């Protein structure tokens, strides 16, 4: 188990944490919850179980905002006049892809959700977003997610998503204060501050992709500003 850095401990204490969960560790400026078996190896089954339980517990909580998706759809149309295919990852009820399909008329947009209730929602497949379908490689004009904080391995996850984006396409990550380093937990294992994300994206991209810009969304959520991190694939 990697030890939590003194800097991270100090930061979390300032955020009101009285104790630091031993399952969290700090690396490269972010925090991550570790799912470990007794022998120390990664416990994928535990990750999936916790994510599915969390999905069903929060199934009626809607995080996506239609106004923000409409705004982002217009951004995409300005960036690429005729998008044909998009993927939304970690969509719970599947509203994101429904709204993208509404505002990007004629664009095929699907969503992924790890929970076994995924097929109950339109244009949604049951899928672990760390994995890639062969037909998705270099095929998506855009990828969108407000669930990047649910990754157990952010570098693996972002590289998987970017492998599906066509050259010249974009991946958009939604970020609020609820995605910060101090908020990481068993259900939302990854946390990083907005200002740290450009460094992480550049580090993980290794010249294959980079942050194009921050874009402020028009509608806030739970008294938190919403930012879109637009990542361009070379």
N, CA and C of each residue as an Amber inpcrd file, in Angstrom:
protein
   702
   0.8440000  -1.1980000   0.0000000   0.0000000   0.0000000   0.0000000
   0.8800000   1.2490000   0.0000000   0.6600000   2.1010000  -0.9810000
   1.4490000   3.3210000  -1.0480000   0.9960000   4.2950000   0.0290000
   1.9420000   4.9360000   0.6230000   1.6220000   5.8580000   1.7140000
   1.0840000   7.1760000   1.1700000   0.1910000   7.7650000   1.9260000
  -0.3300000   9.0850000   1.5670000   0.7510000  10.1200000   1.8420000
   0.9810000  11.0160000   0.8840000   2.0190000  12.0220000   1.0510000
   1.6460000  13.0110000   2.1510000   2.6540000  13.6340000   2.7580000
   2.3800000  14.6280000   3.7960000   1.5820000  15.7980000   3.2400000
   1.8940000  16.1610000   1.9930000   1.1640000  17.2680000   1.3730000
  -0.3120000  16.9180000   1.2570000  -0.6030000  15.6960000   0.7760000
  -1.9910000  15.2860000   0.6120000  -2.6970000  15.2120000   1.9600000
  -2.0070000  14.7120000   2.9780000  -2.6100000  14.6330000   4.3040000
  -2.9590000  16.0240000   4.8150000  -2.0260000  16.9600000   4.6430000
  -2.2730000  18.3320000   5.0800000  -3.4520000  18.9330000   4.3390000
  -3.5100000  18.6630000   3.0290000  -4.5930000  19.2060000   2.2120000
  -5.9470000  18.6740000   2.6870000  -6.0240000  17.3690000   2.8930000
  -7.2880000  16.7800000   3.3060000  -7.7180000  17.2620000   4.6870000
  -6.7680000  17.4630000   5.5690000  -7.1100000  17.9870000   6.8900000
  -7.7250000  19.3810000   6.7780000  -7.1610000  20.1980000   5.8740000
  -7.7030000  21.5430000   5.6650000  -9.1190000  21.4860000   5.1040000
  -9.4310000  20.4020000   4.3850000 -10.7650000  20.2500000   3.8210000
 -11.7630000  19.6720000   4.8320000 -11.3000000  19.3940000   6.0480000
 -12.1970000  18.9390000   7.0880000 -12.1460000  17.4600000   7.3960000
 -11.2300000  16.7200000   6.7520000 -11.0970000  15.3030000   7.0530000
 -10.3560000  15.1250000   8.3820000 -10.9780000  14.4250000   9.3350000
 -10.3390000  14.1950000  10.6270000  -9.3690000  13.0220000  10.5700000
  -9.6270000  12.0950000   9.6690000  -8.7040000  10.9860000   9.4730000
  -8.6680000  10.6620000   7.9920000  -7.6060000  10.0780000   7.5430000
  -7.4350000   9.7920000   6.1330000  -7.6160000   8.2910000   5.8970000
  -8.5600000   7.9140000   5.0650000  -8.7770000   6.4880000   4.8250000
  -7.5060000   5.8100000   4.3280000  -7.1350000   4.6970000   4.8880000
  -5.9010000   4.0230000   4.4820000  -5.9510000   3.5100000   3.0500000
  -7.1670000   3.4160000   2.4690000  -7.2910000   2.9190000   1.1050000
  -6.9290000   3.9760000   0.0680000  -6.7770000   5.2400000   0.5190000
  -6.4360000   6.3150000  -0.4030000  -4.9300000   6.5200000  -0.4590000
  -4.4360000   6.8480000  -1.6200000  -3.0370000   7.2400000  -1.7280000
  -2.9000000   8.3730000  -2.7220000  -1.8110000   9.0940000  -2.6310000
  -1.5670000  10.2430000  -3.5000000  -0.4560000   9.9110000  -4.4850000
  -0.6770000  10.3010000  -5.7460000   0.3200000  10.0500000  -6.7850000
   0.1650000  11.0990000  -7.8640000   1.2740000  11.7530000  -8.2430000
   1.2620000  12.7130000  -9.3470000   0.1790000  13.7750000  -9.1970000
  -0.1200000  14.1580000  -7.9590000  -1.0640000  15.2440000  -7.7610000
  -2.5270000  14.8520000  -7.7450000  -2.8190000  13.5700000  -7.6310000
  -4.2110000  13.1630000  -7.5110000  -4.3430000  12.1190000  -6.4100000
  -5.5890000  11.8780000  -6.0000000  -5.8430000  10.8440000  -5.0040000
  -6.6360000   9.7200000  -5.6540000  -6.4370000   8.5150000  -5.1440000
  -7.0710000   7.3470000  -5.7280000  -7.3840000   6.3370000  -4.6370000
  -8.6020000   5.8270000  -4.6760000  -8.9960000   4.7510000  -3.7620000
  -8.5350000   3.4290000  -4.3660000  -7.9370000   2.5820000  -3.5510000
  -7.4460000   1.2970000  -4.0290000  -8.3810000   0.1620000  -3.6190000
  -8.7410000  -0.6690000  -4.5830000  -9.5430000  -1.8580000  -4.3130000
  -8.5670000  -3.0310000  -4.2430000  -8.3240000  -3.5200000  -3.0520000
  -7.2980000  -4.5440000  -2.8740000  -7.8440000  -5.8040000  -2.2230000
  -7.3550000  -6.9420000  -2.7080000  -7.6130000  -8.2220000  -2.0650000
  -6.6800000  -8.3570000  -0.8640000  -6.9130000  -9.3210000   0.0210000
  -6.0210000  -9.5040000   1.1780000  -4.5600000  -9.6840000   0.8030000
  -4.2880000 -10.2400000  -0.3940000  -2.8960000 -10.4320000  -0.8020000
  -2.2910000  -9.1880000  -1.4480000  -3.0830000  -8.0980000  -1.5270000
  -2.5800000  -6.8480000  -2.0740000  -2.8220000  -6.6470000  -3.5530000
  -3.3200000  -7.6520000  -4.2410000  -3.5820000  -7.5260000  -5.6790000
  -4.8830000  -6.7620000  -5.9280000  -5.0170000  -6.2410000  -7.1340000
  -6.1930000  -5.4450000  -7.4860000  -7.4480000  -6.3050000  -7.4770000
  -8.5200000  -5.7850000  -6.8910000  -9.7770000  -6.5190000  -6.7720000
 -10.8130000  -5.9250000  -7.7250000 -10.8060000  -6.3970000  -8.9560000
 -11.7360000  -5.8980000  -9.9660000 -13.1770000  -6.2230000  -9.6080000
 -13.4060000  -7.3700000  -9.0260000 -14.7670000  -7.7560000  -8.6460000
 -15.3350000  -6.7840000  -7.6090000 -14.4910000  -6.3730000  -6.6640000
 -14.9480000  -5.4120000  -5.6480000 -15.2960000  -4.0800000  -6.3000000
 -14.4480000  -3.6340000  -7.2200000 -14.7230000  -2.3810000  -7.9360000
 -16.0710000  -2.4480000  -8.6350000 -16.2900000  -3.5040000  -9.3900000
 -17.5460000  -3.6310000 -10.1300000 -18.7460000  -3.7220000  -9.1960000
 -18.6020000  -4.4790000  -8.1230000 -19.7130000  -4.6220000  -7.1750000
 -20.0790000  -3.2720000  -6.5640000 -19.0890000  -2.5180000  -6.1490000
 -19.3310000  -1.2200000  -5.5180000 -19.9510000  -0.2440000  -6.5100000
 -19.4730000  -0.2690000  -7.7680000 -20.0230000   0.6310000  -8.7760000
 -21.4730000   0.2770000  -9.1110000 -21.7640000  -0.9950000  -9.2120000
 -23.1330000  -1.4120000  -9.5230000 -24.0760000  -1.0710000  -8.3650000
 -23.6340000  -1.3280000  -7.1470000 -24.4600000  -0.9840000  -5.9840000
 -24.7030000   0.5190000  -5.9210000 -23.6560000   1.3020000  -6.1790000
 -23.7980000   2.7500000  -6.1510000 -24.7220000   3.2470000  -7.2420000
 -24.6310000   2.6520000  -8.4220000 -25.5100000   3.0320000  -9.5270000
 -26.9710000   2.8270000  -9.1570000 -27.2750000   1.6690000  -8.6250000
 -28.6710000   1.3630000  -8.3060000 -29.1860000   2.2060000  -7.1440000
 -28.3090000   2.4960000  -6.1980000 -28.7060000   3.3240000  -5.0590000
 -29.0110000   4.7590000  -5.4980000 -28.2890000   5.2260000  -6.5160000
 -28.4450000   6.6100000  -6.9630000 -29.1620000   6.7220000  -8.3010000
 -29.8790000   5.6850000  -8.6930000 -30.4480000   5.6490000 -10.0310000
 -31.3910000   6.8160000 -10.3120000 -32.0260000   7.3520000  -9.2940000
 -32.9470000   8.4710000  -9.5030000 -32.2950000   9.8340000  -9.3030000
 -30.9990000   9.8290000  -9.0190000 -30.2670000  11.0930000  -8.9010000
 -29.6710000  11.4430000 -10.2640000 -30.0950000  12.5480000 -10.8170000
 -29.6660000  12.9470000 -12.1580000 -28.5640000  13.9990000 -12.0410000
 -27.3700000  13.6370000 -12.5170000 -26.2350000  14.5530000 -12.4400000
 -26.1040000  15.3970000 -13.6900000 -26.4400000  14.8350000 -14.8410000
 -26.3350000  15.5790000 -16.0990000 -27.3750000  16.7010000 -16.1400000
 -27.0410000  17.7860000 -16.8540000 -27.9270000  18.9400000 -17.0040000
 -28.1410000  19.1720000 -18.4970000 -29.3830000  19.1630000 -18.9230000
 -29.6650000  19.2890000 -20.3580000 -29.1120000  20.5860000 -20.9430000
 -29.2110000  21.6820000 -20.2090000 -28.6860000  22.9550000 -20.7120000
 -27.1960000  22.8530000 -21.0280000 -26.4580000  22.1530000 -20.1770000
 -25.0160000  22.0020000 -20.4100000 -24.7290000  21.0840000 -21.6010000
 -25.5210000  20.0420000 -21.7650000 -25.3270000  19.1510000 -22.9140000
 -25.6760000  19.8880000 -24.2100000 -26.7250000  20.6910000 -24.1980000
 -27.0740000  21.4860000 -25.3850000 -25.9410000  22.4450000 -25.7280000
 -25.3880000  23.0820000 -24.7070000 -24.2490000  23.9950000 -24.9100000
 -23.0680000  23.2420000 -25.5080000 -22.7750000  22.0710000 -24.9670000
 -21.6480000  21.2860000 -25.4430000 -21.8950000  20.7680000 -26.8610000
 -23.1380000  20.4320000 -27.1700000 -23.4690000  20.0120000 -28.5310000
 -23.1680000  21.1210000 -29.5260000 -23.5030000  22.3540000 -29.1780000
 -23.1860000  23.4880000 -30.0530000 -21.6850000  23.6760000 -30.1910000
 -20.9610000  23.4540000 -29.1130000 -19.4980000  23.5420000 -29.1590000
 -18.9530000  22.4980000 -30.1410000 -19.4690000  21.2880000 -30.0500000
 -19.0190000  20.2140000 -30.9370000 -19.3180000  20.5510000 -32.3900000
 -20.4960000  21.1060000 -32.6650000 -20.8610000  21.4720000 -34.0300000
 -19.9650000  22.5770000 -34.5750000 -19.5400000  23.4920000 -33.7160000
 -18.5940000  24.5250000 -34.1480000 -17.2230000  23.9220000 -34.4320000
 -16.8870000  22.8940000 -33.6780000 -15.5740000  22.2510000 -33.8010000
 -15.5260000  21.3190000 -35.0100000 -16.6170000  20.6160000 -35.2380000
 -16.7220000  19.6770000 -36.3680000 -18.1590000  19.7300000 -36.8840000
 -18.3860000  20.2290000 -38.0780000 -19.7420000  20.4990000 -38.5750000
 -20.6660000  19.2880000 -38.6350000 -20.1430000  18.0980000 -38.8800000
 -21.0210000  16.9400000 -39.0890000 -20.5540000  15.7140000 -38.2980000
 -20.6510000  15.7720000 -36.9600000 -20.2570000  14.5970000 -36.1780000
 -21.1690000  13.4200000 -36.4890000 -20.5760000  12.2350000 -36.5700000
 -21.3540000  11.0480000 -36.9320000 -21.5100000  10.0580000 -35.7830000
 -20.5330000  10.0680000 -34.8430000 -20.5610000   9.0480000 -33.7920000
 -19.9490000   9.6000000 -32.5130000 -20.6530000   9.3920000 -31.4090000
 -20.1530000   9.8190000 -30.1040000 -20.4380000   8.7650000 -29.0400000
 -19.6270000   8.7810000 -27.9950000 -19.7960000   7.8500000 -26.8810000
 -19.8470000   8.6440000 -25.5770000 -20.8060000   8.3260000 -24.7280000
 -20.8850000   8.8960000 -23.3860000 -20.6180000   7.7620000 -22.3900000
 -19.6720000   7.9640000 -21.4960000 -19.2970000   6.8980000 -20.5620000
 -19.8510000   7.1430000 -19.1600000 -20.3610000   6.0780000 -18.5430000
 -20.8490000   6.1420000 -17.1730000 -22.1180000   6.9650000 -17.0510000
 -23.1850000   6.5520000 -17.7630000 -24.3320000   7.4550000 -17.9460000
 -25.5510000   7.1710000 -17.0640000 -25.4970000   6.1380000 -16.2450000
 -26.5980000   5.8160000 -15.3300000 -27.9420000   5.6980000 -16.0600000
 -28.7690000   6.7520000 -16.0950000 -30.0680000   6.6910000 -16.7670000
 -29.9830000   6.9440000 -18.2760000 -28.8320000   7.2960000 -18.7630000
 -28.6690000   7.4730000 -20.2020000 -29.1620000   8.7870000 -20.7660000
 -29.3300000   9.7930000 -19.9110000 -29.8570000  11.0620000 -20.4040000
 -28.8560000  11.7890000 -21.2950000 -27.5680000  11.6590000 -21.0000000
 -26.5720000  12.3710000 -21.7850000 -26.6760000  12.0160000 -23.2630000
 -26.6960000  10.7110000 -23.5710000 -26.7540000  10.3470000 -24.9810000
 -28.0820000  10.7140000 -25.6330000 -29.1710000  10.6810000 -24.8530000
 -30.4570000  11.0960000 -25.4030000 -30.4240000  12.5690000 -25.7960000
 -29.8330000  13.4010000 -24.9330000 -29.7720000  14.8330000 -25.2310000
 -28.8060000  15.1370000 -26.3630000 -27.6690000  14.4540000 -26.4100000
 -26.7520000  14.6530000 -27.5270000 -27.4280000  14.2690000 -28.8450000
 -28.1560000  13.1880000 -28.8550000 -28.8540000  12.7710000 -30.0650000
 -29.9010000  13.8050000 -30.4820000 -30.4980000  14.4420000 -29.4930000
 -31.5000000  15.4770000 -29.7510000 -30.8710000  16.7080000 -30.3910000
 -29.7480000  17.1520000 -29.8530000 -29.1400000  18.4080000 -30.3170000
 -28.1230000  18.2070000 -31.4450000 -27.6520000  16.9760000 -31.6340000
 -26.7690000  16.6570000 -32.7580000 -27.5560000  15.7850000 -33.7240000
 -28.4980000  16.3750000 -34.3480000 -29.4470000  15.6480000 -35.1860000
 -28.7250000  14.7730000 -36.2060000 -29.0180000  13.4730000 -36.1610000
 -28.4190000  12.5480000 -37.1050000 -27.1380000  11.9020000 -36.6270000
 -26.6190000  12.3200000 -35.4770000 -25.3930000  11.7370000 -34.9360000
 -25.7440000  10.5360000 -34.0620000 -25.0940000   9.4190000 -34.3060000
 -25.2780000   8.2280000 -33.4890000 -24.4910000   8.3930000 -32.1870000
 -25.1730000   8.4160000 -31.0580000 -24.5250000   8.5840000 -29.7580000
 -25.0040000   7.4670000 -28.8450000 -24.0600000   6.7270000 -28.2990000
 -24.3860000   5.6500000 -27.3660000 -23.7840000   5.9550000 -25.9990000
 -24.2680000   5.2380000 -24.9940000 -23.7400000   5.4010000 -23.6490000
 -23.3260000   4.0640000 -23.0710000 -22.3760000   4.1000000 -22.1400000
 -21.9640000   2.8860000 -21.4370000 -22.2710000   3.0240000 -19.9520000
 -22.5510000   1.9090000 -19.3360000 -22.8170000   1.8720000 -17.9020000
 -22.4400000   0.4920000 -17.3960000 -21.6500000   0.4180000 -16.3350000
 -21.1570000  -0.8570000 -15.8250000 -22.2470000  -1.6790000 -15.1460000
 -23.3130000  -1.0360000 -14.7180000 -24.3610000  -1.7350000 -13.9790000
 -25.1540000  -2.6770000 -14.8830000 -25.6650000  -3.7550000 -14.2860000
 -26.4160000  -4.7400000 -15.0560000 -27.8320000  -4.2810000 -15.3960000
 -28.1950000  -3.0460000 -15.0350000 -29.4870000  -2.4940000 -15.4420000
 -29.3440000  -1.5610000 -16.6450000 -28.1680000  -1.5440000 -17.2720000
 -27.8900000  -0.6040000 -18.3590000 -28.8940000  -0.7200000 -19.5010000
 -29.2830000  -1.9510000 -19.8440000 -30.1640000  -2.1500000 -20.9960000
 -31.5680000  -1.5960000 -20.7750000 -31.8850000  -1.1920000 -19.5560000
 -33.1940000  -0.6140000 -19.2750000 -33.3220000   0.8060000 -19.8060000
 -32.2030000   1.3910000 -20.2250000 -32.2000000   2.7860000 -20.6330000
 -31.8060000   2.9230000 -22.1010000 -32.4120000   3.8790000 -22.8070000
 -32.2030000   3.9870000 -24.2530000 -30.7410000   4.1940000 -24.6430000
 -30.3360000   3.5160000 -25.7090000 -29.0250000   3.7050000 -26.3320000
 -27.8750000   3.4860000 -25.3370000 -28.0860000   2.5490000 -24.4050000
 -27.0950000   2.2820000 -23.3710000 -26.6960000   0.8090000 -23.4010000
 -25.3900000   0.5480000 -23.2790000 -24.9150000  -0.8280000 -23.1990000
 -24.2270000  -1.0450000 -21.8550000 -24.2750000  -2.2860000 -21.3710000
 -23.5560000  -2.6340000 -20.1520000 -22.0800000  -2.8160000 -20.5050000
 -21.2120000  -2.0010000 -19.8770000 -19.8120000  -2.0080000 -20.2870000
 -18.9410000  -1.3590000 -19.2220000 -17.7660000  -1.9310000 -19.0000000
 -16.7460000  -1.3290000 -18.1460000 -15.9660000  -0.3500000 -19.0050000
 -16.0300000   0.9370000 -18.6810000 -15.4440000   1.9330000 -19.5870000
 -13.9140000   1.9440000 -19.6130000 -13.2840000   1.0800000 -18.8730000
 -11.8330000   0.9310000 -18.9950000 -11.4550000   0.0690000 -20.2010000
 -12.4330000  -0.6180000 -20.7640000 -12.1930000  -1.5260000 -21.8830000
 -12.6670000  -0.8930000 -23.1950000 -12.2020000  -1.4580000 -24.3070000
 -12.4710000  -0.8750000 -25.6250000 -13.0040000  -1.9400000 -26.5720000
 -14.0610000  -1.6100000 -27.2800000 -14.5280000  -2.4620000 -28.3610000
 -13.6980000  -2.1750000 -29.6130000 -13.3720000  -3.2020000 -30.3500000
 -12.5250000  -3.0300000 -31.5280000 -13.1360000  -2.0530000 -32.5260000
 -14.4590000  -2.0950000 -32.6770000 -15.1050000  -1.2200000 -33.6560000
 -15.1060000   0.2510000 -33.2360000 -14.7510000   0.5210000 -31.9770000
 -14.6800000   1.9090000 -31.5250000 -13.3370000   2.5720000 -31.8330000
 -12.3090000   1.7910000 -32.0930000 -10.9650000   2.3550000 -32.2590000
 -10.9310000   3.4000000 -33.3670000 -10.4740000   4.6210000 -33.0060000
 -10.3630000   5.7360000 -33.9520000 -11.6780000   6.0290000 -34.6700000
 -12.8100000   5.7320000 -34.0140000 -14.1090000   5.8570000 -34.6710000
 -14.9750000   6.9970000 -34.1480000 -14.7380000   7.4410000 -32.9200000
 -15.6280000   8.4320000 -32.3060000 -15.1900000   9.8560000 -32.6340000
 -16.1400000  10.6690000 -33.0610000 -15.8610000  12.0920000 -33.2490000
 -15.6760000  12.7710000 -31.8970000 -16.4250000  12.2870000 -30.9170000
 -16.2810000  12.8430000 -29.5660000 -16.6480000  11.7890000 -28.5360000
 -16.0700000  11.9520000 -27.3580000 -16.4340000  11.1850000 -26.1660000
 -16.7250000  12.1960000 -25.0640000 -17.7420000  11.9180000 -24.2790000
 -18.0980000  12.8030000 -23.1600000 -18.3240000  11.9550000 -21.9180000
 -17.9100000  12.5020000 -20.7650000 -18.2090000  11.8350000 -19.4990000
 -18.1700000  12.8220000 -18.3400000 -19.1120000  12.6510000 -17.4220000
 -19.0430000  13.3510000 -16.1310000 -18.6910000  12.3560000 -15.0310000
 -18.2200000  11.1630000 -15.4490000 -17.9740000  10.0740000 -14.4950000
 -16.5130000   9.6390000 -14.4650000 -15.5950000  10.5120000 -14.8690000
 -14.1860000  10.1260000 -14.8570000 -13.6970000   9.8630000 -13.4420000
 -14.3750000  10.4320000 -12.4570000 -13.9990000  10.1910000 -11.0630000
 -14.3060000   8.7620000 -10.6200000 -14.9810000   7.9880000 -11.4760000
 -15.2910000   6.5960000 -11.1420000 -14.2340000   5.6190000 -11.6510000
 -13.1440000   6.1310000 -12.2210000 -12.1150000   5.2400000 -12.7220000
 -11.2210000   4.7150000 -11.6020000 -10.8260000   3.4620000 -11.7100000
  -9.8700000   2.8950000 -10.7530000  -8.4370000   3.0850000 -11.2220000
  -8.2680000   3.5070000 -12.4910000  -6.9380000   3.7380000 -13.0610000
  -7.0740000   4.8410000 -14.0950000  -6.9140000   6.1150000 -13.7010000
  -7.1870000   7.2230000 -14.6190000  -6.3230000   7.2340000 -15.8710000
  -5.0650000   6.8370000 -15.7640000  -4.2100000   6.8170000 -16.9570000
  -4.7000000   5.7660000 -17.9580000  -4.9750000   4.5780000 -17.4830000
  -5.5000000   3.5250000 -18.3520000  -6.8190000   3.9480000 -18.9690000
  -7.6860000   4.5190000 -18.1550000  -9.0220000   4.8960000 -18.6000000
  -8.9630000   5.9570000 -19.6930000  -8.2240000   7.0430000 -19.4570000
  -8.1840000   8.1200000 -20.4390000  -7.5440000   7.6480000 -21.7420000
  -6.5100000   6.8350000 -21.6520000  -5.8830000   6.3190000 -22.8680000
  -6.8230000   5.3860000 -23.6270000  -7.6320000   4.6280000 -22.9100000
  -8.6270000   3.7840000 -23.5730000  -9.6330000   4.6490000 -24.3250000
 -10.1170000   5.6950000 -23.6740000 -11.0770000   6.5760000 -24.3280000
 -10.4660000   7.2620000 -25.5380000  -9.2380000   7.7620000 -25.3720000
  -8.6100000   8.4950000 -26.4770000  -8.2690000   7.5690000 -27.6430000
  -8.0930000   6.2820000 -27.3940000  -7.8570000   5.3520000 -28.4850000
  -9.0970000   5.2080000 -29.3670000 -10.2410000   5.5650000 -28.8230000
 -11.4950000   5.4860000 -29.5750000 -11.8080000   6.7730000 -30.3320000
 -11.1600000   7.8690000 -29.9520000 -11.3790000   9.1500000 -30.6220000
 -10.5890000   9.1730000 -31.9240000 -11.2100000   9.6040000 -32.9950000
 -10.5050000   9.7060000 -34.2710000  -9.4890000  10.8430000 -34.2110000
  -8.4300000  10.7980000 -35.0160000  -7.4930000  11.9290000 -35.0760000
  -8.2450000  13.2190000 -35.4000000  -8.0130000  14.2460000 -34.6020000
  -8.7290000  15.5020000 -34.7670000  -9.9970000  15.5930000 -33.9580000
 -10.4140000  14.4770000 -33.3470000 -11.6020000  14.4730000 -32.5140000
 -11.3030000  14.9100000 -31.0970000 -12.3180000  14.9040000 -30.2430000
 -12.1520000  15.4010000 -28.8820000 -12.7990000  14.4700000 -27.8560000
 -12.2580000  14.5320000 -26.6610000 -12.8590000  13.9140000 -25.4800000
 -13.1410000  15.0350000 -24.4960000 -14.3320000  15.0630000 -23.9310000
 -14.7280000  16.1220000 -23.0100000 -15.0020000  15.5270000 -21.6360000
 -14.2420000  15.9750000 -20.6480000 -14.4410000  15.5600000 -19.2700000
 -15.1120000  16.6890000 -18.5050000 -16.1940000  16.3680000 -17.8260000
 -16.8580000  17.3650000 -16.9910000 -16.2180000  17.3600000 -15.6140000
 -15.9800000  18.5550000 -15.0630000 -15.2880000  18.6550000 -13.7760000
 -15.9560000  19.7010000 -12.8990000 -16.1880000  19.3310000 -11.6360000
 -16.6990000  20.2530000 -10.6310000 -15.8840000  20.0590000  -9.3550000
 -16.2090000  20.8090000  -8.3180000 -15.4840000  20.6420000  -7.0580000
 -15.7110000  19.2530000  -6.4660000 -16.7500000  18.5720000  -6.9040000
 -17.0320000  17.2300000  -6.4070000 -16.1140000  16.1830000  -7.0400000
 -15.2780000  16.6140000  -7.9760000 -14.2880000  15.7270000  -8.5750000
 -12.8950000  15.9850000  -7.9880000 -12.8120000  16.7730000  -6.9330000
 -11.5280000  17.1640000  -6.3620000 -10.8420000  16.0780000  -5.5570000
  -9.5970000  16.3540000  -5.1860000  -8.7560000  15.3700000  -4.5050000
  -9.3250000  14.9430000  -3.1590000  -9.9610000  15.8560000  -2.4530000
 -10.4540000  15.5420000  -1.1150000 -11.7600000  14.7660000  -1.1130000
 -12.3470000  14.5740000  -2.2950000 -13.6560000  13.9410000  -2.3820000
 -13.5650000  12.4720000  -2.7920000 -12.3850000  12.0020000  -3.1430000
 -12.2200000  10.6100000  -3.5630000 -12.6900000   9.6590000  -2.4670000
 -13.3600000   8.6030000  -2.8570000 -13.8840000   7.6380000  -1.9000000
 -14.1010000   6.2990000  -2.5920000 -14.7180000   5.3890000  -1.9020000
 -14.9010000   4.0330000  -2.4120000 -15.7110000   4.0110000  -3.7070000
 -16.7370000   4.8550000  -3.8130000 -17.5740000   4.8880000  -5.0110000
 -16.9860000   5.7710000  -6.1040000 -16.3560000   6.8640000  -5.7030000
 -15.7400000   7.8120000  -6.6500000 -14.2330000   7.7990000  -6.4120000
 -13.5350000   6.7720000  -6.8950000 -12.1540000   6.5280000  -6.4690000
 -11.1170000   7.5470000  -6.9010000 -11.3590000   8.2910000  -7.9830000
 -10.3510000   9.2250000  -8.4820000 -10.7390000  10.6590000  -8.1620000
  -9.7590000  11.4370000  -7.6640000 -10.0070000  12.8530000  -7.3940000
  -8.8010000  13.6930000  -7.7240000  -9.0220000  14.8000000  -8.4260000
  -7.9360000  15.7250000  -8.7590000  -8.5190000  17.1220000  -8.9140000
  -7.7210000  18.1230000  -8.5510000  -8.1780000  19.5040000  -8.6940000
  -8.1730000  19.8990000 -10.1720000  -9.0450000  20.8330000 -10.5190000
  -9.1440000  21.3010000 -11.9030000  -7.8030000  21.7950000 -12.4190000
  -7.0680000  22.5280000 -11.5900000  -5.7860000  23.0840000 -12.0120000
  -4.7210000  22.0170000 -12.2340000  -4.9200000  20.8320000 -11.6790000
  -3.9600000  19.7480000 -11.8420000  -4.2150000  18.9380000 -13.1080000
  -5.4170000  19.0070000 -13.6270000  -5.8000000  18.1550000 -14.7440000
  -4.9730000  18.3790000 -16.0160000  -4.6200000  19.6140000 -16.3960000
  -3.7930000  19.7650000 -17.6100000  -2.4720000  19.0160000 -17.5230000
  -1.8330000  19.0550000 -16.3480000  -0.5840000  18.3320000 -16.1510000
  -0.7940000  16.8340000 -16.3040000  -1.8580000  16.3080000 -15.6750000
  -2.1250000  14.8770000 -15.7370000  -2.4450000  14.4330000 -17.1620000
  -3.2380000  15.2210000 -17.8610000  -3.6060000  14.8790000 -19.2410000
  -2.3620000  14.8590000 -20.1310000  -1.4900000  15.8550000 -19.9630000
  -0.2510000  15.8830000 -20.7450000   0.6520000  14.7070000 -20.3920000
   0.7280000  14.3820000 -19.0950000   1.5570000  13.2700000 -18.6390000
   1.0740000  11.9480000 -19.2250000  -0.2200000  11.7250000 -19.1650000
  -0.7850000  10.4680000 -19.6550000  -0.8340000  10.4200000 -21.1800000
  -0.9470000  11.5850000 -21.8190000  -1.0720000  11.6130000 -23.2740000
   0.2280000  11.3630000 -24.0050000   1.3470000  11.7910000 -23.4140000
   2.6680000  11.5700000 -24.0100000   2.7220000  11.9670000 -25.4820000
   2.1400000  13.1270000 -25.7840000   2.1940000  13.6560000 -27.1410000
   1.1000000  13.1660000 -28.0690000   0.3150000  12.1960000 -27.6440000
  -0.7660000  11.6780000 -28.4870000  -2.0120000  12.5480000 -28.3990000
  -2.1820000  13.1900000 -27.2520000  -3.3150000  14.0910000 -27.0470000
  -2.9480000  15.0820000 -25.9580000  -3.7050000  16.1810000 -25.8900000
  -3.4460000  17.1890000 -24.8570000  -4.7180000  17.9980000 -24.6240000
  -4.7130000  18.7630000 -23.5340000  -5.8470000  19.6250000 -23.2390000
  -5.8920000  20.7680000 -24.2420000  -7.0110000  20.9320000 -24.9050000
  -7.1930000  22.0310000 -25.8540000  -7.5960000  23.3100000 -25.1320000
  -8.5770000  23.1890000 -24.2250000  -9.0290000  24.3500000 -23.4700000
  -9.9870000  23.9360000 -22.3570000 -10.1440000  24.8440000 -21.3900000
 -11.2200000  24.7590000 -20.4030000 -12.4000000  25.5360000 -20.9600000
 -13.5960000  25.0090000 -20.7990000 -14.8020000  25.7250000 -21.2200000
 -15.7770000  25.7440000 -20.0560000 -16.2180000  26.9300000 -19.6630000
 -17.1760000  27.0520000 -18.5670000 -18.5740000  26.6940000 -19.0600000
 -19.2440000  25.8030000 -18.3550000 -20.6070000  25.4120000 -18.7100000
 -21.5820000  26.4890000 -18.2340000 -22.7090000  26.6500000 -18.8980000
 -23.6560000  27.7030000 -18.5140000 -24.3900000  27.4460000 -17.2020000
 -24.6340000  26.1760000 -16.8670000 -25.4170000  25.8530000 -15.6740000
 -24.5390000  25.2010000 -14.6180000 -24.6570000  25.6810000 -13.3830000
 -23.9200000  25.0760000 -12.2690000 -24.7140000  23.9020000 -11.7120000
 -24.0790000  23.1310000 -10.8210000 -24.7450000  21.9910000 -10.2060000
 -24.4120000  21.9710000  -8.7270000 -25.4500000  21.9320000  -7.9070000
 -25.2780000  21.8740000  -6.4540000 -24.3020000  22.9640000  -5.9880000
 -24.5280000  24.1740000  -6.4550000 -23.7110000  25.3390000  -6.0810000
 -22.2510000  25.1780000  -6.4790000 -21.9890000  24.4070000  -7.5000000
 -20.6260000  24.2200000  -7.9810000 -20.5450000  24.6050000  -9.4520000
 -19.5280000  25.3780000  -9.7990000 -19.2920000  25.6860000 -11.2020000
 -18.9430000  24.4040000 -11.9430000 -19.3090000  24.3590000 -13.2120000
 -19.0430000  23.1910000 -14.0480000 -18.0940000  23.5990000 -15.1690000
 -17.0510000  22.8100000 -15.3410000 -16.0860000  23.0610000 -16.4050000
 -16.0100000  21.8530000 -17.3190000 -15.8420000  22.1240000 -18.6040000
 -15.5530000  21.0820000 -19.5680000 -14.0830000  21.1320000 -19.9250000
 -13.3790000  20.0220000 -19.7670000 -11.9900000  19.9080000 -20.1940000
 -12.0030000  19.2630000 -21.5730000 -11.6550000  20.0360000 -22.5840000
 -11.6930000  19.5610000 -23.9510000 -10.3130000  19.0330000 -24.3380000
 -10.2280000  17.7480000 -24.6130000  -8.9680000  17.0870000 -24.9210000
  -8.9220000  16.7570000 -26.4050000  -7.8860000  17.2370000 -27.0760000
  -7.7580000  17.0660000 -28.5330000  -6.8000000  15.9170000 -28.8360000
  -7.1920000  15.0870000 -29.7980000  -6.3270000  13.9850000 -30.2410000
  -5.6150000  14.3840000 -31.5210000  -4.2960000  14.2230000 -31.5320000
  -3.5020000  14.5930000 -32.6970000  -3.6270000  13.5220000 -33.8030000
